[in-house]
């Protein structure tokens, strides 16, 4: 069944509403702060460290806990009996 015209407009408006904040907030990431470089960093080595250290920590963490089940209770059962 084809979508009606108001539904198409709503869909397009919803897509634009979700897309525009991402575009507008990402421009803050490339703000140069007077150095003409991304994030105000004028040394490429520092910029590499800023990106690769968190990425490597994330890779290590996902390697260890990436397949953890969300159904398991992290802390175990709570004993309400007081024993």
OpenMM code with the backbone's topology and positions (N, CA, C; nanometers):
from openmm import Vec3, app, unit

residues = "UNK UNK UNK UNK UNK UNK UNK UNK UNK UNK UNK UNK UNK UNK UNK UNK UNK UNK UNK UNK UNK UNK UNK UNK UNK UNK UNK UNK UNK UNK UNK UNK UNK UNK UNK UNK UNK UNK UNK UNK UNK UNK UNK UNK UNK UNK UNK UNK UNK UNK UNK UNK UNK UNK UNK UNK UNK UNK UNK UNK UNK UNK UNK UNK UNK UNK UNK UNK UNK UNK UNK UNK UNK UNK UNK UNK UNK UNK UNK UNK UNK UNK UNK".split()
positions = [
    Vec3(0.0844, -0.1167, 0.0000),
    Vec3(0.0000, 0.0000, 0.0000),
    Vec3(0.0899, 0.1243, 0.0000),
    Vec3(0.0587, 0.2170, -0.0839),
    Vec3(0.1391, 0.3380, -0.0979),
    Vec3(0.1135, 0.4323, 0.0196),
    Vec3(0.2162, 0.5080, 0.0540),
    Vec3(0.2023, 0.6042, 0.1629),
    Vec3(0.1270, 0.7263, 0.1135),
    Vec3(0.0447, 0.7820, 0.1997),
    Vec3(-0.0276, 0.9039, 0.1665),
    Vec3(0.0689, 1.0224, 0.1758),
    Vec3(0.0368, 1.1314, 0.1111),
    Vec3(0.1245, 1.2479, 0.1062),
    Vec3(0.1580, 1.3050, 0.2439),
    Vec3(0.0604, 1.3185, 0.3381),
    Vec3(0.0984, 1.3692, 0.4718),
    Vec3(0.1940, 1.2748, 0.5447),
    Vec3(0.1801, 1.1437, 0.5216),
    Vec3(0.2707, 1.0480, 0.5855),
    Vec3(0.4124, 1.0624, 0.5306),
    Vec3(0.4228, 1.0898, 0.4017),
    Vec3(0.5545, 1.1099, 0.3408),
    Vec3(0.6201, 1.2342, 0.3995),
    Vec3(0.5428, 1.3406, 0.4146),
    Vec3(0.5969, 1.4641, 0.4723),
    Vec3(0.6419, 1.4415, 0.6160),
    Vec3(0.5632, 1.3634, 0.6928),
    Vec3(0.6021, 1.3344, 0.8310),
    Vec3(0.7308, 1.2532, 0.8349),
    Vec3(0.7422, 1.1572, 0.7442),
    Vec3(0.8616, 1.0736, 0.7397),
    Vec3(0.9844, 1.1559, 0.7041),
    Vec3(0.9702, 1.2421, 0.6064),
    Vec3(1.0826, 1.3277, 0.5660),
    Vec3(1.1192, 1.4242, 0.6785),
    Vec3(1.0180, 1.4808, 0.7444),
    Vec3(1.0441, 1.5735, 0.8547),
    Vec3(1.1141, 1.5024, 0.9703),
    Vec3(1.0734, 1.3789, 0.9982),
    Vec3(1.1374, 1.3032, 1.1057),
    Vec3(1.2821, 1.2706, 1.0706),
    Vec3(1.3067, 1.2367, 0.9448),
    Vec3(1.4436, 1.2063, 0.9023),
    Vec3(1.5322, 1.3301, 0.9117),
    Vec3(1.4803, 1.4437, 0.8686),
    Vec3(1.5571, 1.5682, 0.8747),
    Vec3(1.5810, 1.6087, 1.0199),
    Vec3(1.4790, 1.5898, 1.1056),
    Vec3(1.4936, 1.6255, 1.2467),
    Vec3(1.5994, 1.5395, 1.3153),
    Vec3(1.6159, 1.4161, 1.2715),
    Vec3(1.7191, 1.3316, 1.3285),
    Vec3(1.8562, 1.3562, 1.2693),
    Vec3(1.8602, 1.4035, 1.1472),
    Vec3(1.9854, 1.4211, 1.0743),
    Vec3(2.0517, 1.5553, 1.1048),
    Vec3(1.9739, 1.6593, 1.1204),
    Vec3(2.0293, 1.7935, 1.1369),
    Vec3(2.1103, 1.8110, 1.2662),
    Vec3(2.0666, 1.7616, 1.3816),
    Vec3(2.1505, 1.7783, 1.5010),
    Vec3(2.2874, 1.7120, 1.4858),
    Vec3(2.2926, 1.5988, 1.4185),
    Vec3(2.4214, 1.5328, 1.3980),
    Vec3(2.5126, 1.6184, 1.3104),
    Vec3(2.4576, 1.6782, 1.2093),
    Vec3(2.5367, 1.7636, 1.1203),
    Vec3(2.5832, 1.8891, 1.1951),
    Vec3(2.4923, 1.9506, 1.2692),
    Vec3(2.5276, 2.0749, 1.3373),
    Vec3(2.6239, 2.0520, 1.4526),
    Vec3(2.6106, 1.9396, 1.5245),
    Vec3(2.7013, 1.9162, 1.6358),
    Vec3(2.8386, 1.8691, 1.5890),
    Vec3(2.8459, 1.8063, 1.4733),
    Vec3(2.9758, 1.7605, 1.4253),
    Vec3(3.0627, 1.8769, 1.3796),
    Vec3(3.0031, 1.9884, 1.3446),
    Vec3(3.0840, 2.1032, 1.3056),
    Vec3(3.1613, 2.1578, 1.4248),
    Vec3(3.1116, 2.1337, 1.5466),
    Vec3(3.1861, 2.1770, 1.6649),
    Vec3(3.3134, 2.0958, 1.6806),
    Vec3(3.3131, 1.9730, 1.6327),
    Vec3(3.4312, 1.8874, 1.6444),
    Vec3(3.5441, 1.9362, 1.5545),
    Vec3(3.5099, 1.9984, 1.4441),
    Vec3(3.6137, 2.0462, 1.3538),
    Vec3(3.6403, 2.1956, 1.3716),
    Vec3(3.5902, 2.2516, 1.4809),
    Vec3(3.6185, 2.3915, 1.5098),
    Vec3(3.7682, 2.4065, 1.5338),
    Vec3(3.8268, 2.5087, 1.4785),
    Vec3(3.9722, 2.5186, 1.4791),
    Vec3(4.0278, 2.5940, 1.5985),
    Vec3(3.9483, 2.6683, 1.6691),
    Vec3(3.9919, 2.7432, 1.7866),
    Vec3(4.1180, 2.8247, 1.7609),
    Vec3(4.1327, 2.8765, 1.6412),
    Vec3(4.2437, 2.9653, 1.6096),
    Vec3(4.3700, 2.8965, 1.5636),
    Vec3(4.3739, 2.7631, 1.5670),
    Vec3(4.4954, 2.6929, 1.5260),
    Vec3(4.4883, 2.6415, 1.3831),
    Vec3(4.3717, 2.6536, 1.3211),
    Vec3(4.3457, 2.5983, 1.1875),
    Vec3(4.3621, 2.4467, 1.1841),
    Vec3(4.3455, 2.3822, 1.2964),
    Vec3(4.3546, 2.2365, 1.3058),
    Vec3(4.2329, 2.1844, 1.3811),
    Vec3(4.1978, 2.0576, 1.3561),
    Vec3(4.0828, 1.9971, 1.4234),
    Vec3(4.1061, 1.9908, 1.5727),
    Vec3(3.9996, 2.0155, 1.6488),
    Vec3(3.9993, 2.0126, 1.7941),
    Vec3(4.1015, 2.1083, 1.8547),
    Vec3(4.1516, 2.2013, 1.7781),
    Vec3(4.2482, 2.2966, 1.8290),
    Vec3(4.3858, 2.2379, 1.8520),
    Vec3(4.4120, 2.1201, 1.7983),
    Vec3(4.5402, 2.0523, 1.8165),
    Vec3(4.6288, 2.0835, 1.6965),
    Vec3(4.7464, 2.1394, 1.7215),
    Vec3(4.8337, 2.1766, 1.6115),
    Vec3(4.9450, 2.0752, 1.5876),
    Vec3(4.9436, 1.9632, 1.6591),
    Vec3(5.0432, 1.8590, 1.6397),
    Vec3(4.9700, 1.7289, 1.6053),
    Vec3(4.9988, 1.6733, 1.4915),
    Vec3(4.9311, 1.5521, 1.4456),
    Vec3(4.9534, 1.4324, 1.5351),
    Vec3(5.0676, 1.4291, 1.6013),
    Vec3(5.0949, 1.3169, 1.6923),
    Vec3(4.9993, 1.3185, 1.8105),
    Vec3(4.9716, 1.4368, 1.8640),
    Vec3(4.8780, 1.4479, 1.9755),
    Vec3(4.7371, 1.4113, 1.9306),
    Vec3(4.6992, 1.4532, 1.8113),
    Vec3(4.5679, 1.4191, 1.7583),
    Vec3(4.5551, 1.2678, 1.7409),
    Vec3(4.6621, 1.2027, 1.6964),
    Vec3(4.6602, 1.0570, 1.6827),
    Vec3(4.6433, 0.9897, 1.8180),
    Vec3(4.7118, 1.0402, 1.9195),
    Vec3(4.6980, 0.9841, 2.0538),
    Vec3(4.5564, 1.0034, 2.1054),
    Vec3(4.4973, 1.1208, 2.0801),
    Vec3(4.3614, 1.1475, 2.1258),
    Vec3(4.2604, 1.0512, 2.0651),
    Vec3(4.2868, 1.0008, 1.9464),
    Vec3(4.1940, 0.9083, 1.8820),
    Vec3(4.2295, 0.7624, 1.9071),
    Vec3(4.3562, 0.7268, 1.9026),
    Vec3(4.3927, 0.5853, 1.9072),
    Vec3(4.3976, 0.5274, 2.0480),
    Vec3(4.4263, 0.6060, 2.1493),
    Vec3(4.4268, 0.5523, 2.2858),
    Vec3(4.2863, 0.5120, 2.3289),
    Vec3(4.1841, 0.5981, 2.3168),
    Vec3(4.0491, 0.5522, 2.3523),
    Vec3(4.0012, 0.4377, 2.2630),
    Vec3(4.0398, 0.4398, 2.1362),
    Vec3(3.9999, 0.3318, 2.0466),
    Vec3(4.0631, 0.1997, 2.0885),
    Vec3(4.1872, 0.2017, 2.1309),
    Vec3(4.2517, 0.0783, 2.1753),
    Vec3(4.1933, 0.0302, 2.3072),
    Vec3(4.1581, 0.1205, 2.3990),
    Vec3(4.0936, 0.0807, 2.5241),
    Vec3(3.9575, 0.0181, 2.4944),
    Vec3(3.8824, 0.0773, 2.4031),
    Vec3(3.7539, 0.0204, 2.3634),
    Vec3(3.7707, -0.1169, 2.3016),
    Vec3(3.8723, -0.1349, 2.2187),
    Vec3(3.8981, -0.2646, 2.1558),
    Vec3(3.9314, -0.3698, 2.2602),
    Vec3(4.0133, -0.3349, 2.3569),
    Vec3(4.0478, -0.4291, 2.4636),
    Vec3(3.9244, -0.4632, 2.5462),
    Vec3(3.8439, -0.3632, 2.5802),
    Vec3(3.7245, -0.3870, 2.6606),
    Vec3(3.6252, -0.4746, 2.5855),
    Vec3(3.6013, -0.4451, 2.4575),
    Vec3(3.5080, -0.5268, 2.3797),
    Vec3(3.5602, -0.6680, 2.3607),
    Vec3(3.6912, -0.6840, 2.3516),
    Vec3(3.7481, -0.8171, 2.3412),
    Vec3(3.7230, -0.8994, 2.4660),
    Vec3(3.7216, -0.8352, 2.5810),
    Vec3(3.6998, -0.9062, 2.7068),
    Vec3(3.5520, -0.9222, 2.7389),
    Vec3(3.4729, -0.8161, 2.7201),
    Vec3(3.3341, -0.8159, 2.7665),
    Vec3(3.2322, -0.7978, 2.6547),
    Vec3(3.2735, -0.8020, 2.5300),
    Vec3(3.1820, -0.7756, 2.4200),
    Vec3(3.0710, -0.8770, 2.4056),
    Vec3(3.0955, -1.0018, 2.4450),
    Vec3(2.9936, -1.1054, 2.4305),
    Vec3(2.9232, -1.1350, 2.5625),
    Vec3(2.9326, -1.0448, 2.6597),
    Vec3(2.8679, -1.0647, 2.7896),
    Vec3(2.7170, -1.0576, 2.7740),
    Vec3(2.6478, -1.1413, 2.8468),
    Vec3(2.5021, -1.1456, 2.8407),
    Vec3(2.4441, -1.0333, 2.9266),
    Vec3(2.3476, -0.9629, 2.8713),
    Vec3(2.2809, -0.8565, 2.9458),
    Vec3(2.1790, -0.9132, 3.0442),
    Vec3(2.1461, -1.0403, 3.0302),
    Vec3(2.0472, -1.1026, 3.1171),
    Vec3(2.1064, -1.1410, 3.2524),
    Vec3(2.2358, -1.1621, 3.2598),
    Vec3(2.2991, -1.1990, 3.3857),
    Vec3(2.3099, -1.0777, 3.4765),
    Vec3(2.2851, -1.0998, 3.6050),
    Vec3(2.2953, -0.9927, 3.7027),
    Vec3(2.4418, -0.9759, 3.7406),
    Vec3(2.4925, -0.8566, 3.7280),
    Vec3(2.6336, -0.8315, 3.7539),
    Vec3(2.6690, -0.8543, 3.9003),
    Vec3(2.5835, -0.8098, 3.9909),
    Vec3(2.6131, -0.8168, 4.1330),
    Vec3(2.5592, -0.9426, 4.2001),
    Vec3(2.4841, -1.0234, 4.1290),
    Vec3(2.4255, -1.1422, 4.1884),
    Vec3(2.2961, -1.1077, 4.2599),
    Vec3(2.2405, -1.2074, 4.3284),
    Vec3(2.1148, -1.1857, 4.3985),
    Vec3(2.1351, -1.0991, 4.5213),
    Vec3(2.0309, -1.0267, 4.5565),
    Vec3(2.0315, -0.9470, 4.6786),
    Vec3(1.9652, -1.0309, 4.7877),
    Vec3(2.0330, -1.0474, 4.8968),
    Vec3(1.9799, -1.1259, 5.0073),
    Vec3(1.9029, -1.0344, 5.0997),
    Vec3(1.7707, -1.0434, 5.0923),
    Vec3(1.6859, -0.9585, 5.1755),
    Vec3(1.6568, -1.0196, 5.3123),
    Vec3(1.7070, -1.1419, 5.3393),
    Vec3(1.6771, -1.2072, 5.4656),
    Vec3(1.7652, -1.1549, 5.5786),
    Vec3(1.8800, -1.1006, 5.5475),
    Vec3(1.9686, -1.0462, 5.6490),
    Vec3(2.0593, -1.1511, 5.7095),
    Vec3(2.0632, -1.2686, 5.6528),
    Vec3(2.1492, -1.3776, 5.7063),
    Vec3(2.2850, -1.3727, 5.6459),
] * unit.nanometer
topology = app.Topology()
chain = topology.addChain("A")
for resn in residues:
    res = topology.addResidue(resn, chain)
    for name in ("N", "CA", "C"):
        topology.addAtom(name, app.Element.getBySymbol(name[0]), res)
